[in-house]
Amino acid sequence: MRRYAILGYLVVMAVVLSSSAFAFTHGHMMSGKEWWKNEDNVKQLNLTKDQIKKINDIDKNYEGKFKTIHDDAMTTYKDFKTTMKDPKASDEQIIAKHKAMLEQMNNVKNLELERKLRIRDVLNDKQRAELAEMKKMKGERSCDHDKKQCDGNCKDSCEYHSGSRECDQKSK
């Protein structure tokens, strides 16, 4: 019984972590985190052409690293899944594969942080403060009501509904 409880926990963790690995490695490209490519952001931050070039160069440099680390994370995840499905795999083998998968996730997170810090180094103190404020304001524009209490009758863009409905319960 204990083995099935451990296996169940590890399967849940594997699913969560594998989706996180993909999100971390591709999220900056797909979720609007390339803020320096938005003309309004460039104007608001008063970025120079040189700064934009440096940021693009940093981002381009990390593209290959993210592909490599994503491929490694997916290989580790597949190894873990294979071990989980093996009826003869011991708890120790499964735990070892799980630990390897967690290490890969940590590598992904560290690479993302490293990239963010290199981009941050390009900005001056005023731009850093302004960017932080812009990100804060963007977060405040999302739906503020308790998602568990949402009745689905939102009128403004609501993250809970994947942008398909609008939230009329915004804080003022």
C-alpha beads as a LAMMPS data file, in Angstrom:
LAMMPS data file: protein, C-alpha beads

172 atoms
171 bonds

1 atom types
1 bond types

-500.0 500.0 xlo xhi
-500.0 500.0 ylo yhi
-500.0 500.0 zlo zhi

Masses

1 110.0

Atoms # bond

1 1 1 0.000 0.000 0.000
2 1 1 2.841 2.376 0.876
3 1 1 4.414 1.788 -2.535
4 1 1 1.167 2.771 -4.302
5 1 1 0.909 5.929 -2.218
6 1 1 4.478 6.877 -3.125
7 1 1 3.882 6.032 -6.772
8 1 1 0.697 8.106 -6.836
9 1 1 2.495 11.079 -5.316
10 1 1 5.389 10.755 -7.740
11 1 1 3.081 10.537 -10.762
12 1 1 1.316 13.727 -9.715
13 1 1 4.658 15.452 -9.164
14 1 1 5.931 14.252 -12.534
15 1 1 2.966 15.735 -14.357
16 1 1 3.245 19.027 -12.510
17 1 1 6.992 19.262 -12.981
18 1 1 6.973 18.272 -16.632
19 1 1 4.445 20.954 -17.471
20 1 1 6.507 23.415 -15.437
21 1 1 9.653 22.462 -17.328
22 1 1 7.988 23.233 -20.615
23 1 1 6.542 26.468 -19.280
24 1 1 9.873 27.624 -17.905
25 1 1 11.798 26.803 -21.022
26 1 1 9.288 28.226 -23.474
27 1 1 7.255 30.546 -21.302
28 1 1 9.357 33.653 -21.879
29 1 1 8.781 33.324 -25.604
30 1 1 5.079 32.624 -25.520
31 1 1 3.650 34.526 -22.580
32 1 1 4.531 38.099 -23.494
33 1 1 7.675 38.208 -21.389
34 1 1 9.576 39.678 -24.315
35 1 1 8.446 43.059 -23.026
36 1 1 11.245 44.912 -24.841
37 1 1 9.646 44.008 -28.193
38 1 1 6.524 46.000 -27.309
39 1 1 6.805 49.538 -28.676
40 1 1 4.760 51.033 -25.819
41 1 1 7.074 49.433 -23.261
42 1 1 10.136 50.727 -25.124
43 1 1 8.731 54.249 -25.027
44 1 1 7.609 54.061 -21.421
45 1 1 10.995 52.751 -20.294
46 1 1 12.860 55.110 -22.623
47 1 1 15.030 52.235 -23.876
48 1 1 17.823 53.127 -26.265
49 1 1 18.446 51.211 -29.481
50 1 1 21.671 49.973 -27.923
51 1 1 19.790 48.599 -24.912
52 1 1 17.258 46.851 -27.139
53 1 1 20.084 45.311 -29.183
54 1 1 21.856 44.114 -26.030
55 1 1 18.635 42.595 -24.655
56 1 1 17.895 40.882 -27.966
57 1 1 21.443 39.512 -28.044
58 1 1 21.075 38.167 -24.506
59 1 1 17.736 36.582 -25.361
60 1 1 19.139 35.041 -28.546
61 1 1 22.133 33.690 -26.618
62 1 1 19.837 31.933 -24.145
63 1 1 17.571 30.450 -26.843
64 1 1 19.978 27.582 -27.555
65 1 1 20.599 27.025 -23.866
66 1 1 16.850 26.768 -23.240
67 1 1 16.440 24.271 -26.076
68 1 1 19.243 22.111 -24.692
69 1 1 17.965 22.232 -21.131
70 1 1 14.400 21.568 -22.281
71 1 1 15.533 18.521 -24.243
72 1 1 17.455 17.278 -21.200
73 1 1 14.439 17.859 -18.944
74 1 1 12.154 15.967 -21.308
75 1 1 14.593 13.038 -21.498
76 1 1 14.785 12.922 -17.705
77 1 1 10.991 13.096 -17.479
78 1 1 10.589 10.251 -19.989
79 1 1 13.089 8.155 -18.020
80 1 1 11.077 8.820 -14.891
81 1 1 7.808 7.836 -16.597
82 1 1 9.359 4.646 -17.934
83 1 1 10.615 3.738 -14.473
84 1 1 7.216 4.510 -12.957
85 1 1 5.529 2.126 -15.394
86 1 1 8.008 -0.662 -14.712
87 1 1 6.341 -3.037 -12.236
88 1 1 9.757 -4.318 -11.186
89 1 1 11.205 -0.883 -10.420
90 1 1 12.100 -0.429 -6.778
91 1 1 11.092 2.564 -4.699
92 1 1 14.738 3.603 -4.668
93 1 1 14.955 3.557 -8.466
94 1 1 11.791 5.633 -8.771
95 1 1 12.970 8.106 -6.155
96 1 1 16.342 8.416 -7.912
97 1 1 14.613 9.223 -11.217
98 1 1 12.376 11.697 -9.404
99 1 1 15.384 13.419 -7.856
100 1 1 17.038 13.635 -11.283
101 1 1 13.883 15.225 -12.646
102 1 1 13.819 17.760 -9.800
103 1 1 17.457 18.629 -10.512
104 1 1 16.561 19.295 -14.135
105 1 1 13.723 21.556 -13.037
106 1 1 16.119 23.444 -10.811
107 1 1 18.492 23.839 -13.762
108 1 1 15.662 25.304 -15.847
109 1 1 14.729 27.757 -13.099
110 1 1 18.341 28.789 -12.592
111 1 1 18.818 29.404 -16.313
112 1 1 15.675 31.535 -16.459
113 1 1 16.874 33.569 -13.485
114 1 1 20.312 33.973 -15.030
115 1 1 18.708 35.265 -18.253
116 1 1 16.517 37.714 -16.349
117 1 1 19.515 39.029 -14.404
118 1 1 21.562 39.546 -17.602
119 1 1 18.665 41.518 -19.099
120 1 1 18.236 43.430 -15.842
121 1 1 21.914 44.453 -16.003
122 1 1 21.202 46.327 -19.250
123 1 1 18.680 48.623 -17.532
124 1 1 19.495 51.598 -15.354
125 1 1 17.961 51.974 -11.881
126 1 1 15.119 54.191 -13.109
127 1 1 14.220 51.710 -15.869
128 1 1 14.305 48.801 -13.434
129 1 1 11.917 50.608 -11.103
130 1 1 9.616 51.554 -13.982
131 1 1 9.616 47.996 -15.348
132 1 1 8.746 46.625 -11.906
133 1 1 5.864 49.121 -11.687
134 1 1 4.658 48.182 -15.177
135 1 1 4.653 44.492 -14.274
136 1 1 2.839 45.272 -11.035
137 1 1 0.194 47.270 -12.910
138 1 1 -0.235 44.504 -15.469
139 1 1 -0.899 42.078 -12.630
140 1 1 -3.441 44.457 -11.105
141 1 1 -5.387 44.598 -14.359
142 1 1 -6.156 40.924 -14.121
143 1 1 -9.231 39.679 -12.347
144 1 1 -8.995 40.382 -8.605
145 1 1 -12.016 38.496 -7.324
146 1 1 -11.790 35.161 -5.581
147 1 1 -11.636 32.649 -8.414
148 1 1 -13.210 29.977 -6.263
149 1 1 -16.237 32.230 -5.814
150 1 1 -16.504 33.231 -9.479
151 1 1 -19.902 32.429 -10.930
152 1 1 -18.671 32.640 -14.518
153 1 1 -20.539 35.859 -15.297
154 1 1 -17.475 38.038 -15.629
155 1 1 -17.394 41.049 -17.979
156 1 1 -13.699 42.027 -18.100
157 1 1 -10.756 39.852 -19.052
158 1 1 -10.547 37.189 -16.355
159 1 1 -7.505 34.930 -16.051
160 1 1 -9.682 32.319 -14.384
161 1 1 -11.652 31.946 -17.584
162 1 1 -8.562 31.982 -19.830
163 1 1 -9.542 35.385 -21.154
164 1 1 -12.821 34.061 -22.523
165 1 1 -14.969 36.113 -20.171
166 1 1 -14.744 39.450 -18.483
167 1 1 -14.630 40.151 -14.758
168 1 1 -17.070 42.743 -13.438
169 1 1 -15.726 42.400 -9.904
170 1 1 -12.546 44.410 -10.358
171 1 1 -11.203 46.285 -7.386
172 1 1 -11.320 50.049 -7.765

Bonds

1 1 1 2
2 1 2 3
3 1 3 4
4 1 4 5
5 1 5 6
6 1 6 7
7 1 7 8
8 1 8 9
9 1 9 10
10 1 10 11
11 1 11 12
12 1 12 13
13 1 13 14
14 1 14 15
15 1 15 16
16 1 16 17
17 1 17 18
18 1 18 19
19 1 19 20
20 1 20 21
21 1 21 22
22 1 22 23
23 1 23 24
24 1 24 25
25 1 25 26
26 1 26 27
27 1 27 28
28 1 28 29
29 1 29 30
30 1 30 31
31 1 31 32
32 1 32 33
33 1 33 34
34 1 34 35
35 1 35 36
36 1 36 37
37 1 37 38
38 1 38 39
39 1 39 40
40 1 40 41
41 1 41 42
42 1 42 43
43 1 43 44
44 1 44 45
45 1 45 46
46 1 46 47
47 1 47 48
48 1 48 49
49 1 49 50
50 1 50 51
51 1 51 52
52 1 52 53
53 1 53 54
54 1 54 55
55 1 55 56
56 1 56 57
57 1 57 58
58 1 58 59
59 1 59 60
60 1 60 61
61 1 61 62
62 1 62 63
63 1 63 64
64 1 64 65
65 1 65 66
66 1 66 67
67 1 67 68
68 1 68 69
69 1 69 70
70 1 70 71
71 1 71 72
72 1 72 73
73 1 73 74
74 1 74 75
75 1 75 76
76 1 76 77
77 1 77 78
78 1 78 79
79 1 79 80
80 1 80 81
81 1 81 82
82 1 82 83
83 1 83 84
84 1 84 85
85 1 85 86
86 1 86 87
87 1 87 88
88 1 88 89
89 1 89 90
90 1 90 91
91 1 91 92
92 1 92 93
93 1 93 94
94 1 94 95
95 1 95 96
96 1 96 97
97 1 97 98
98 1 98 99
99 1 99 100
100 1 100 101
101 1 101 102
102 1 102 103
103 1 103 104
104 1 104 105
105 1 105 106
106 1 106 107
107 1 107 108
108 1 108 109
109 1 109 110
110 1 110 111
111 1 111 112
112 1 112 113
113 1 113 114
114 1 114 115
115 1 115 116
116 1 116 117
117 1 117 118
118 1 118 119
119 1 119 120
120 1 120 121
121 1 121 122
122 1 122 123
123 1 123 124
124 1 124 125
125 1 125 126
126 1 126 127
127 1 127 128
128 1 128 129
129 1 129 130
130 1 130 131
131 1 131 132
132 1 132 133
133 1 133 134
134 1 134 135
135 1 135 136
136 1 136 137
137 1 137 138
138 1 138 139
139 1 139 140
140 1 140 141
141 1 141 142
142 1 142 143
143 1 143 144
144 1 144 145
145 1 145 146
146 1 146 147
147 1 147 148
148 1 148 149
149 1 149 150
150 1 150 151
151 1 151 152
152 1 152 153
153 1 153 154
154 1 154 155
155 1 155 156
156 1 156 157
157 1 157 158
158 1 158 159
159 1 159 160
160 1 160 161
161 1 161 162
162 1 162 163
163 1 163 164
164 1 164 165
165 1 165 166
166 1 166 167
167 1 167 168
168 1 168 169
169 1 169 170
170 1 170 171
171 1 171 172
